[in-house]
Amino acid sequence: MKKNLARSLIFLLSIVFVLSGCFGGGTNNESTPEESADPGEKTEETGPKILRLNNSSEPGSLHPGTAQGTHDSWILEHAFEGLTKKTPEGEIIPGMAREWETSEDGLTWTFHLRDDIKWSNGDPVTAADFEYAWKYALNPESASTYAYQLYYLEGGQEFNEGKADEDQVGVTAEDDQTLVVKLAQPTPYFLDLTSFYTYYPISQKVQEENPKWYQEAESYVSNGAFKLTEWKHKESMKLEKNEHYYEQDKIKLDEVHFVIIDDENTAWQMYQAGELDLVYPLPQDVQGQLLANNDPEFVKGPDLAVYYFNFNNEVKPFNNPKVRKALSMAIDRQTIVEHVAQGGQIPAYSVVPPGIPDVSGDYQENTGNLFEENLDEAKKLLEEGLAEEGMDQLPNFTLTYNTSEGHKAIAEAVQEMWRKNLGVEMTLENVEFQVKLDREKAGDYTISRAGWVGDYVDPMTFIDLWVTDGPYNDANWSNPEYDKLVEVAKTTMDQEERMNAMHEAEKILMDEMPILPVYFYTKPFTVKPHVTGVYTPINSYPQFIYADIE
């Protein structure tokens, strides 16, 4: 059945390939004279070491407390630093904190900050800045969608929900260098969380003097390896080496220039012309050919991420699990990853990606496939589900995706699969990324393209997305048993009990199918040979903090 479906798509996909972008004459492996002029030598002739790359969207917020997208985090991860940070190998090491200790029950953590840490304006970074930043994100007036990541703190959720005062939150600066954190319950991955951007500090002085400090480069103050010095909104951004960073001797780049481009083909053409040193993401047909040719400039990095579609579970008939499952079972994921996405992605029949340790082995491998593609069963479920909702056929609906040739190609392939296999008619709609996010939050959509990159390396970073009324539960789905299992996994220190609870929760999620997983991402990008030191954490965009130009 899947083979027949694949054959029916050959003509469609040949059109999709043309629309998704031109390869531009093959791989450009040879450097131009300008590229081979050894830009790494910082002399009067060559000038500063500048890395040039693209960001696919205008950041929605560059405030650690209110940021929520990867287009935000790529900047934040280089302009700020938390109590801890990670090595290229993924090891958690001291960041702003030089050391820490925890109580035997795992509830109290004491962090001791370095003596030589400063903001980009020269002011000292203090423990009070961390306390202030965390409470700022939790303050309901801040409207932070990521506030829930601080619910691990004692009193954190209660404060965010208006049920407790700020001084009841479990974070206290005992002095300038000592931060004491009290958790609501032991959290095995808490140290990992302290490297995540919602846990970054903000300057209390700057925030109180100018609440809009983060909206323009001229007023931007950060504590990381780089500082934001130019921001031409929706056009470009410039980062420069932060002379106040405590490890500035390890930072080799002088400047990082971002162009903001939502069209992968344009970015790729700029890379071929030598105008960009690193490009991510790539046009899908381009990455397919680079992968097939084993191109030395092509990197297929690991990614802790899943590509999926949200069903708005409050819109009839998508409130019916049978209708949702029918649509999920009627698409051919292998065809999508091989002939449309083309980046070595893995078809997803669950939601938690590979790469997370279980009690033994890999969590996703232990999960296995939680559903299958089956056209006969899909037709049967669709008929039953529509009948239960008093409908004869599925009305025309809209699938919304953020502007991208890649997302467009996938949406067109899925549109044709549903038309061929289920007789379903639908409309495609593309909008800017931030518009998509805002509409999902408002429930103003029917089906939307989505993706999630793990915030930390634990299944919970995916599993807790769909708890009742969760801030990222854009599907508006609710299941009491699912909520109970998530609570068990969050409150026990028994790893086997935690993992079993999350496996059970994931089975419920896929049985009711409030979201439709398509594939597990890879991180395909290209980088010029003269750029060294770029690395790819499993849950972040390519990192250039230790990059160099030779």
RODO-2510 file (C-alpha; in nm, 4 decimals, decimal comma):
residues 550
     n   res          X          Y          Z
     1     m     0,0000     0,0000     0,0000
     2     k     0,2810     0,2406     0,0855
     3     k     0,4515     0,1590    -0,2472
     4     n     0,1353     0,2475    -0,4372
     5     l     0,1125     0,5724    -0,2454
     6     a     0,4729     0,6539    -0,3295
     7     r     0,4142     0,5921    -0,7019
     8     s     0,1110     0,8197    -0,7003
     9     l     0,3303     1,1016    -0,5738
    10     i     0,6065     1,0873    -0,8346
    11     f     0,4506     1,3525    -1,0546
    12     l     0,3596     1,5758    -0,7603
    13     l     0,7025     1,5553    -0,6081
    14     s     0,8747     1,6381    -0,9352
    15     i     0,6794     1,9642    -0,9314
    16     v     0,7550     2,0212    -0,5632
    17     f     1,1268     1,9848    -0,6299
    18     v     1,1146     2,2593    -0,8916
    19     l     0,9164     2,4897    -0,6670
    20     s     1,1306     2,4318    -0,3610
    21     g     1,4373     2,5885    -0,5201
    22     c     1,7135     2,5498    -0,7756
    23     f     2,0374     2,3787    -0,6808
    24     g     2,2255     2,6464    -0,8697
    25     g     2,4649     2,4379    -1,0770
    26     g     2,6083     2,2014    -0,8192
    27     t     2,8278     2,2232    -0,5142
    28     n     3,0690     2,5127    -0,4943
    29     n     3,3731     2,3423    -0,3424
    30     e     3,6317     2,5752    -0,4888
    31     s     3,7072     2,8951    -0,3035
    32     t     3,6983     3,2232    -0,4884
    33     p     4,0120     3,4406    -0,4714
    34     e     3,8454     3,6472    -0,1991
    35     e     3,7621     3,3363     0,0059
    36     s     4,1128     3,1944    -0,0226
    37     a     4,2803     3,5150     0,0925
    38     d     4,3249     3,3700     0,4421
    39     p     4,0639     3,5842     0,6229
    40     g     4,1817     3,4442     0,9547
    41     e     4,4930     3,6623     0,9686
    42     k     4,3932     3,9774     1,1506
    43     t     4,6087     4,2339     0,9742
    44     e     4,5580     4,5807     0,8345
    45     e     4,4757     4,4201     0,4980
    46     t     4,2223     4,1612     0,6148
    47     g     4,0699     4,3407     0,9126
    48     p     3,8726     4,1730     1,1925
    49     k     3,7594     3,8115     1,1929
    50     i     3,3944     3,8231     1,0867
    51     l     3,1579     3,5266     1,0635
    52     r     2,8648     3,5822     0,8274
    53     l     2,5496     3,3743     0,8545
    54     n     2,1713     3,3867     0,8250
    55     n     1,8840     3,3866     1,0713
    56     s     1,5611     3,2711     0,9106
    57     s     1,3311     3,5108     1,0970
    58     e     1,3274     3,8414     1,2798
    59     p     1,3582     3,7630     1,6523
    60     g     1,0295     3,7898     1,8389
    61     s     1,2021     3,8876     2,1639
    62     l     1,5658     3,9091     2,2685
    63     h     1,4760     3,9262     2,6372
    64     p     1,5682     3,5971     2,8101
    65     g     1,2500     3,6098     3,0144
    66     t     1,0099     3,6445     2,7207
    67     a     1,1906     3,4763     2,4285
    68     q     1,0329     3,1588     2,2954
    69     g     1,1654     3,0653     1,9502
    70     t     1,4843     2,9266     1,7977
    71     h     1,5155     3,2482     1,5978
    72     d     1,5480     3,4201     1,9380
    73     s     1,7628     3,1609     2,1104
    74     w     2,0390     3,1557     1,8467
    75     i     2,1232     3,5140     1,9406
    76     l     2,0617     3,4727     2,3136
    77     e     2,2857     3,1665     2,3441
    78     h     2,5822     3,3740     2,2291
    79     a     2,4961     3,7064     2,3930
    80     f     2,4135     3,5637     2,7370
    81     e     2,5375     3,2944     2,9726
    82     g     2,3668     3,1139     3,2598
    83     l     2,4960     2,9646     3,5817
    84     t     2,6201     2,6700     3,3757
    85     k     2,7059     2,6129     3,0108
    86     k     2,7848     2,3114     2,7933
    87     t     3,0976     2,1983     2,6190
    88     p     3,0891     2,0963     2,2510
    89     e     3,0612     1,7390     2,3818
    90     g     2,7480     1,8274     2,5828
    91     e     2,9098     1,8209     2,9274
    92     i     2,7648     2,0667     3,1802
    93     i     3,0413     2,2899     3,3148
    94     p     3,0645     2,6114     3,5214
    95     g     2,9413     2,9268     3,3507
    96     m     2,8663     3,2346     3,5584
    97     a     2,8853     3,0035     3,8610
    98     r     3,2326     2,8724     3,9436
    99     e     3,0956     2,5888     4,1621
   100     w     2,7805     2,4633     4,3349
   101     e     2,6568     2,2100     4,5845
   102     t     2,3209     2,0469     4,6513
   103     s     2,1526     1,9102     4,9624
   104     e     2,1130     1,5365     5,0160
   105     d     1,7420     1,5532     4,9349
   106     g     1,8124     1,7368     4,6087
   107     l     1,5875     2,0289     4,7019
   108     t     1,8415     2,3005     4,7806
   109     w     2,1119     2,4155     4,5411
   110     t     2,3756     2,6730     4,6302
   111     f     2,5623     2,8409     4,3434
   112     h     2,8799     3,0420     4,3966
   113     l     2,9378     3,2995     4,1235
   114     r     3,2728     3,3979     3,9780
   115     d     3,4381     3,7163     4,0985
   116     d     3,5263     3,8505     3,7546
   117     i     3,1934     3,8476     3,5686
   118     k     3,0549     4,1662     3,4148
   119     w     2,7752     4,2917     3,1968
   120     s     2,8626     4,4263     2,8539
   121     n     2,8309     4,7785     2,9986
   122     g     3,1000     4,7017     3,2579
   123     d     2,8718     4,6578     3,5599
   124     p     2,9286     4,3470     3,7748
   125     v     2,6955     4,0480     3,7309
   126     t     2,5581     3,9557     4,0735
   127     a     2,3463     3,6821     4,2263
   128     a     2,0725     3,9424     4,2629
   129     d     2,0563     3,9710     3,8838
   130     f     1,9731     3,6004     3,8623
   131     e     1,7101     3,6249     4,1347
   132     y     1,5574     3,9291     3,9664
   133     a     1,5568     3,7663     3,6206
   134     w     1,3892     3,4449     3,7332
   135     k     1,1218     3,6317     3,9273
   136     y     1,0722     3,8646     3,6308
   137     a     0,9948     3,5671     3,4028
   138     l     0,7590     3,4220     3,6648
   139     n     0,5789     3,7500     3,7236
   140     p     0,2365     3,7163     3,5572
   141     e     0,2661     4,0744     3,4332
   142     s     0,5614     3,9694     3,2144
   143     a     0,3359     3,7268     3,0219
   144     s     0,6265     3,4880     2,9651
   145     t     0,5159     3,1728     2,7834
   146     y     0,8289     3,0012     2,9145
   147     a     0,7551     3,0834     3,2788
   148     y     0,6599     2,7198     3,3299
   149     q     1,0267     2,6227     3,2973
   150     l     1,0725     2,7933     3,6341
   151     y     0,7900     2,6011     3,8008
   152     y     1,0582     2,3706     3,9376
   153     l     1,1336     2,6451     4,1904
   154     e     0,9479     2,6337     4,5195
   155     g     0,6536     2,8718     4,4854
   156     g     0,7303     2,9385     4,1195
   157     q     0,4026     2,8138     3,9740
   158     e     0,2011     2,9678     4,2553
   159     f     0,3579     3,3107     4,1957
   160     n     0,3032     3,2870     3,8202
   161     e    -0,0619     3,1972     3,8764
   162     g    -0,1161     3,4817     4,1240
   163     k    -0,1525     3,2501     4,4235
   164     a     0,1681     3,3490     4,6066
   165     d     0,3919     3,6492     4,6570
   166     e     0,7270     3,7063     4,4893
   167     d     0,9169     3,6546     4,8141
   168     q     0,7794     3,2986     4,8356
   169     v     0,9679     3,1925     4,5222
   170     g     1,2618     2,9645     4,6009
   171     v     1,5509     3,1745     4,4739
   172     t     1,7506     3,4112     4,6977
   173     a     2,0713     3,6097     4,6538
   174     e     2,2441     3,5744     4,9902
   175     d     2,5194     3,8073     4,8752
   176     d     2,6666     3,9240     4,5438
   177     q     2,8292     3,5863     4,4747
   178     t     2,5884     3,3389     4,6390
   179     l     2,2565     3,2237     4,4931
   180     v     2,0440     2,9764     4,6904
   181     v     1,7751     2,7869     4,5003
   182     k     1,4999     2,5801     4,6609
   183     l     1,3067     2,3393     4,4391
   184     a     0,9472     2,2285     4,4782
   185     q     1,0594     1,8683     4,4285
   186     p     1,3847     1,6966     4,3338
   187     t     1,4525     1,7460     3,9626
   188     p     1,7164     1,5192     3,8037
   189     y     1,7760     1,7551     3,5100
   190     f     1,7754     2,0853     3,7027
   191     l     2,1453     2,1509     3,6412
   192     d     2,0806     2,1129     3,2672
   193     l     1,8033     2,3717     3,2937
   194     t     2,0411     2,6311     3,4405
   195     s     2,2107     2,6543     3,0993
   196     f     1,8782     2,7277     2,9245
   197     y     1,7978     3,0857     2,8251
   198     t     1,4951     3,1354     3,0515
   199     y     1,7433     3,0889     3,3394
   200     y     1,9821     3,3571     3,2113
   201     p     2,0279     3,6678     3,4282
   202     i     1,9193     4,0160     3,3323
   203     s     2,0599     4,3379     3,4724
   204     q     1,8145     4,4616     3,7323
   205     k     1,9556     4,8137     3,6981
   206     v     1,9097     4,8182     3,3202
   207     q     1,5619     4,6620     3,3302
   208     e     1,4339     4,9108     3,5856
   209     e     1,5861     5,2127     3,4119
   210     n     1,4680     5,1120     3,0638
   211     p     1,2053     4,8328     3,0384
   212     k     1,2506     4,8319     2,6586
   213     w     1,6304     4,7847     2,6701
   214     y     1,6144     4,4594     2,4703
   215     q     1,4357     4,6047     2,1676
   216     e     1,7294     4,7984     2,0190
   217     a     2,1034     4,7352     1,9917
   218     e     2,1902     5,0769     2,1378
   219     s     2,0410     4,9873     2,4753
   220     y     2,1133     4,6128     2,4744
   221     v     2,3099     4,4771     2,7725
   222     s     2,4155     4,1127     2,8042
   223     n     2,6739     3,9008     2,9855
   224     g     2,7888     3,6452     2,7272
   225     a     3,0782     3,6091     2,4880
   226     f     2,9237     3,8525     2,2386
   227     k     2,7256     4,1748     2,2599
   228     l     2,4601     4,3072     2,0217
   229     t     2,5862     4,6254     1,8558
   230     e     2,3587     4,6671     1,5538
   231     w     2,0012     4,5638     1,4759
   232     k     1,8348     4,6697     1,1528
   233     h     1,4960     4,5158     1,2139
   234     k     1,3936     4,2461     0,9654
   235     e     1,7213     4,3038     0,7782
   236     s     2,0370     4,2278     0,9765
   237     m     2,2054     4,2054     1,3155
   238     k     2,5629     4,2423     1,4311
   239     l     2,7298     4,0833     1,7326
   240     e     3,0756     4,1859     1,8516
   241     k     3,3137     4,0204     2,0936
   242     n     3,2325     4,1275     2,4497
   243     e     3,5502     4,2756     2,5968
   244     h     3,4102     4,2234     2,9472
   245     y     3,3542     3,8473     2,9085
   246     y     3,5606     3,6547     3,1645
   247     e     3,6968     3,4118     2,9014
   248     q     3,7472     3,6608     2,6213
   249     d     4,0866     3,5048     2,5419
   250     k     3,9002     3,1940     2,4192
   251     i     3,6805     3,3937     2,1815
   252     k     3,8492     3,4215     1,8408
   253     l     3,5799     3,5964     1,6357
   254     d     3,5651     3,9741     1,6429
   255     e     3,2215     4,0087     1,4860
   256     v     2,9263     3,7974     1,3757
   257     h     2,6992     3,9355     1,1034
   258     f     2,3478     3,7936     1,0668
   259     v     2,1286     3,8618     0,7667
   260     i     1,7605     3,7944     0,8281
   261     i     1,6349     3,5867     0,5352
   262     d     1,3304     3,3597     0,5370
   263     d     1,4006     3,2263     0,1873
   264     e     1,6428     2,9312     0,1923
   265     n     1,7227     2,9674    -0,1784
   266     t     1,8389     3,3257    -0,1349
   267     a     2,0563     3,2297     0,1608
   268     w     2,2063     2,9395    -0,0372
   269     q     2,2826     3,1644    -0,3332
   270     m     2,4589     3,4088    -0,1002
   271     y     2,6633     3,1182     0,0386
   272     q     2,7621     3,0094    -0,3121
   273     a     2,8609     3,3666    -0,3946
   274     g     3,0860     3,3817    -0,0896
   275     e     2,8631     3,6323     0,0914
   276     l     2,7840     3,3936     0,3803
   277     d     3,0124     3,1531     0,5681
   278     l     2,7414     2,9349     0,7227
   279     v     2,3848     2,8671     0,6104
   280     y     2,1059     2,6987     0,8055
   281     p     1,8499     2,5898     0,7000
   282     l     1,9188     2,4848     0,3411
   283     p     1,6787     2,4345     0,0493
   284     q     1,5587     2,0765     0,0618
   285     d     1,6735     1,9715    -0,2836
   286     v     2,0134     2,1276    -0,2142
   287     q     2,0682     1,9344     0,1072
   288     g     1,9556     1,6173    -0,0676
   289     q     2,2256     1,6553    -0,3320
   290     l     2,4917     1,7634    -0,0829
   291     l     2,4135     1,4596     0,1291
   292     a     2,4214     1,2253    -0,1714
   293     n     2,7535     1,3731    -0,2896
   294     n     2,9128     1,3553     0,0551
   295     d     3,0069     1,7217     0,0147
   296     p     3,2858     1,8234     0,2573
   297     e     3,1137     2,1565     0,3395
   298     f     2,7881     1,9821     0,4322
   299     v     2,7253     1,8923     0,7962
   300     k     2,4347     1,6719     0,9034
   301     g     2,4338     1,7492     1,2719
   302     p     2,2187     1,5724     1,5323
   303     d     1,8970     1,7377     1,6433
   304     l     1,6705     1,6797     1,9407
   305     a     1,3594     1,7916     1,7571
   306     v     1,0320     1,6747     1,6039
   307     y     0,8413     1,8166     1,3041
   308     y     0,4656     1,7885     1,3487
   309     f     0,1249     1,9393     1,2749
   310     n    -0,1072     2,0757     1,5426
   311     f    -0,4748     1,9877     1,5201
   312     n    -0,6921     2,2494     1,6881
   313     n    -0,8815     2,0049     1,9071
   314     e    -1,1511     2,2639     1,9755
   315     v    -1,2507     2,2909     1,6083
   316     k    -1,5056     2,0372     1,4852
   317     p    -1,4498     1,7649     1,3564
   318     f    -1,0836     1,7741     1,4698
   319     n    -1,2123     1,7343     1,8222
   320     n    -1,2650     1,3680     1,7286
   321     p    -0,9612     1,1378     1,7772
   322     k    -1,0699     0,9119     1,4919
   323     v    -1,0590     1,2000     1,2435
   324     r    -0,7144     1,3037     1,3668
   325     k    -0,5801     0,9480     1,3524
   326     a    -0,7214     0,8980     1,0030
   327     l    -0,5281     1,1975     0,8715
   328     s    -0,2120     1,0822     1,0472
   329     m    -0,2345     0,7285     0,9088
   330     a    -0,2874     0,8525     0,5516
   331     i     0,0494     1,0177     0,4886
   332     d     0,3665     0,8426     0,3758
   333     r     0,6444     0,9747     0,5983
   334     q     0,9204     0,7806     0,4246
   335     t     0,8366     0,9481     0,0955
   336     i     0,8387     1,2881     0,2669
   337     v     1,1832     1,2436     0,4255
   338     e     1,3427     1,0845     0,1189
   339     h     1,1987     1,2988    -0,1589
   340     v     1,0836     1,6247     0,0018
   341     a     1,2757     1,7009     0,3218
   342     q     1,5916     1,5245     0,1955
   343     g     1,8101     1,5910     0,4994
   344     g     1,8441     1,2405     0,6385
   345     q     1,5448     1,2853     0,8694
   346     i     1,3756     0,9900     1,0395
   347     p     1,0003     0,9221     0,9989
   348     a     0,8275     0,9830     1,3330
   349     y     0,5746     0,7391     1,4779
   350     s     0,6054     0,8906     1,8265
   351     v     0,6986     1,2361     1,9553
   352     v     1,0211     1,2026     2,1588
   353     p     1,3240     1,1981     1,9239
   354     p     1,6297     0,9738     1,9436
   355     g     1,9273     1,0850     2,1493
   356     i     1,7899     1,0807     2,5050
   357     p     1,9163     0,8123     2,7460
   358     d     1,6584     0,5806     2,9052
   359     v     1,7206     0,3638     3,2128
   360     s     1,8958     0,1457     2,9604
   361     g     1,9471     0,2247     2,5936
   362     d     1,7861     0,5073     2,3980
   363     y     1,4434     0,6335     2,5039
   364     q     1,3019     0,6561     2,1512
   365     e     1,4327     0,3169     2,0481
   366     n     1,2661     0,1688     2,3569
   367     t     0,9410     0,3443     2,2621
   368     g     0,9312     0,2043     1,9085
   369     n     0,6479     0,2848     1,6657
   370     l     0,3262     0,3813     1,8473
   371     f     0,1102     0,3833     1,5321
   372     e     0,1335     0,2813     1,1670
   373     e     0,0381     0,4114     0,8252
   374     n    -0,2651     0,2216     0,6965
   375     l    -0,4954     0,3619     0,4284
   376     d    -0,7780     0,1119     0,4793
   377     e    -0,7873     0,1830     0,8524
   378     a    -0,7587     0,5589     0,7866
   379     k    -1,0665     0,5545     0,5600
   380     k    -1,2605     0,3522     0,8174
   381     l    -1,1665     0,5838     1,1044
   382     l    -1,2479     0,8962     0,9044
   383     e    -1,5946     0,7661     0,8165
   384     e    -1,6638     0,6659     1,1776
   385     g    -1,5307     0,9899     1,3226
   386     l    -1,7312     1,2094     1,0866
   387     a    -2,0473     1,0101     1,1577
   388     e    -1,9948     1,0609     1,5313
   389     e    -1,9807     1,4361     1,4665
   390     g    -2,2953     1,4278     1,2457
   391     m    -2,1023     1,4988     0,9252
   392     d    -2,0964     1,3222     0,5868
   393     q    -1,7586     1,4537     0,4763
   394     l    -1,4654     1,6560     0,6011
   395     p    -1,5235     2,0220     0,5143
   396     n    -1,2512     2,2211     0,3413
   397     f    -0,9978     2,3382     0,5988
   398     t    -0,6719     2,5325     0,6091
   399     l    -0,3217     2,4148     0,6964
   400     t    -0,1107     2,7107     0,8116
   401     y     0,2692     2,7108     0,7913
   402     n     0,5370     2,9738     0,8445
   403     t     0,6993     3,1156     0,5327
   404     s     0,9594     2,8704     0,4043
   405     e     1,0030     2,6840     0,0768
   406     g     1,0752     2,3727     0,2821
   407     h     0,7546     2,3946     0,4854
   408     k     0,5624     2,4741     0,1692
   409     a     0,6944     2,1643    -0,0073
   410     i     0,6014     1,9387     0,2844
   411     a     0,2566     2,0964     0,3146
   412     e     0,1956     2,0461    -0,0594
   413     a     0,3010     1,6816    -0,0365
   414     v     0,0698     1,6197     0,2612
   415     q    -0,2118     1,8055     0,0835
   416     e    -0,1807     1,5722    -0,2162
   417     m    -0,1604     1,2601     0,0028
   418     w    -0,4817     1,3519     0,1820
   419     r    -0,6546     1,4347    -0,1479
   420     k    -0,5490     1,1103    -0,3190
   421     n    -0,6037     0,8775    -0,0255
   422     l    -0,9007     1,0256     0,1597
   423     g    -1,0645     1,2609    -0,0901
   424     v    -0,9941     1,5500     0,1448
   425     e    -0,9807     1,9044     0,0090
   426     m    -0,7797     2,1674     0,1943
   427     t    -0,6191     2,5086     0,1561
   428     l    -0,2591     2,6039     0,2335
   429     e    -0,1717     2,9321     0,4023
   430     n     0,1731     3,0726     0,4717
   431     v     0,2394     3,3470     0,7288
   432     e     0,5447     3,4932     0,9031
   433     f     0,6810     3,2796     1,1854
   434     q     0,5866     3,5195     1,4645
   435     v     0,2373     3,5564     1,3180
   436     k     0,2012     3,1774     1,3216
   437     l     0,3096     3,1601     1,6859
   438     d     0,0674     3,4348     1,7858
   439     r    -0,2239     3,2733     1,6041
   440     e    -0,1536     2,9342     1,7586
   441     k    -0,1609     3,0922     2,1044
   442     a    -0,4932     3,2582     2,0182
   443     g    -0,6409     2,9321     1,8812
   444     d    -0,6871     3,1049     1,5452
   445     y    -0,6077     2,8115     1,3167
   446     t    -0,7361     2,4677     1,2147
   447     i    -0,4144     2,2748     1,1440
   448     s    -0,0709     2,4325     1,1763
   449     r     0,2825     2,3282     1,1021
   450     a     0,4941     2,3097     1,4172
   451     g     0,8272     2,1912     1,5462
   452     w     0,9862     2,1549     1,8857
   453     v     1,3538     2,1504     1,9823
   454     g     1,4226     2,0015     2,3246
   455     d     1,5176     2,2606     2,5865
   456     y     1,7144     2,0004     2,7814
   457     v     1,8125     1,6380     2,7301
   458     d     1,5257     1,4540     2,8965
   459     p     1,1966     1,3184     2,7521
   460     m     1,0063     1,5628     2,9735
   461     t     1,1035     1,8523     2,7465
   462     f     0,8588     1,6984     2,4950
   463     i     0,6144     1,5112     2,7156
   464     d     0,5032     1,8096     2,9260
   465     l     0,4102     2,0138     2,6171
   466     w     0,0596     1,8662     2,6063
   467     v    -0,0502     1,8787     2,9687
   468     t    -0,3896     2,0431     3,0179
   469     d    -0,3617     2,4215     2,9671
   470     g     0,0145     2,3956     2,9123
   471     p     0,1586     2,7152     2,7594
   472     y     0,2717     2,5274     2,4472
   473     n    -0,0309     2,3005     2,4222
   474     d    -0,1422     2,4803     2,1065
   475     a    -0,3554     2,1779     2,0150
   476     n    -0,5861     2,2636     2,3110
   477     w    -0,5980     1,8957     2,4096
   478     s    -0,6657     1,7587     2,7563
   479     n    -0,6435     1,4115     2,9100
   480     p    -0,6523     1,3620     3,2909
   481     e    -0,4621     1,0325     3,2820
   482     y    -0,1883     1,1911     3,0720
   483     d    -0,1612     1,4761     3,3233
   484     k    -0,1289     1,2285     3,6122
   485     l     0,1526     1,0393     3,4412
   486     v     0,3417     1,3619     3,3704
   487     e     0,3067     1,4616     3,7355
   488     v     0,4461     1,1238     3,8440
   489     a     0,7435     1,1652     3,6121
   490     k     0,8079     1,5158     3,7458
   491     t     0,7918     1,4315     4,1148
   492     t     0,9781     1,1018     4,1508
   493     m     1,3554     1,0612     4,1648
   494     d     1,3230     0,6943     4,0659
   495     q     1,4494     0,6961     3,7066
   496     e     1,2752     0,3725     3,6116
   497     e     0,9421     0,5000     3,7446
   498     r     0,9957     0,8338     3,5657
   499     m     1,0710     0,6756     3,2303
   500     n     0,7862     0,4236     3,2530
   501     a     0,5409     0,7037     3,3278
   502     m     0,6584     0,9043     3,0272
   503     h     0,6409     0,6000     2,7978
   504     e     0,2811     0,5424     2,9099
   505     a     0,1958     0,9084     2,8597
   506     e     0,3385     0,9024     2,5082
   507     k     0,1216     0,6013     2,4219
   508     i    -0,1893     0,7940     2,5301
   509     l    -0,0772     1,0937     2,3239
   510     m    -0,0347     0,8883     2,0082
   511     d    -0,3561     0,6944     2,0667
   512     e    -0,5568     1,0197     2,0727
   513     m    -0,3298     1,1969     1,8180
   514     p    -0,3886     1,5634     1,9129
   515     i    -0,0799     1,6376     1,7070
   516     l     0,0514     1,4606     1,3971
   517     p     0,4246     1,3791     1,4078
   518     v     0,5940     1,3783     1,0684
   519     y     0,9660     1,3277     1,1251
   520     f     1,2554     1,3690     1,3641
   521     y     1,4838     1,6466     1,2488
   522     t     1,8467     1,6423     1,1576
   523     k     2,0510     1,9646     1,1511
   524     p     2,1836     1,9972     0,7930
   525     f     2,3922     2,3072     0,7232
   526     t     2,6923     2,4170     0,5205
   527     v     3,0015     2,5922     0,6512
   528     k     3,3017     2,7232     0,4585
   529     p     3,6365     2,5414     0,4993
   530     h     3,8032     2,8518     0,6473
   531     v     3,5599     2,8462     0,9430
   532     t     3,6629     2,6130     1,2268
   533     g     3,5285     2,5385     1,5731
   534     v     3,1552     2,5413     1,4945
   535     y     2,9790     2,2634     1,6855
   536     t     2,6232     2,1314     1,6990
   537     p     2,4682     2,0525     2,0377
   538     i     2,1836     1,8069     2,0071
   539     n     1,9259     2,0682     2,1096
   540     s     2,0640     2,3959     1,9707
   541     y     2,1434     2,5641     1,6419
   542     p     2,5103     2,5517     1,5303
   543     q     2,7189     2,7201     1,7986
   544     f     2,9959     2,9632     1,7018
   545     i     3,1144     3,0805     2,0446
   546     y     3,4537     2,9102     1,9942
   547     a     3,4629     2,9436     1,6153
   548     d     3,7639     3,0825     1,4335
   549     i     3,8422     3,1937     1,0792
   550     e     4,1680     3,0602     0,9413
***
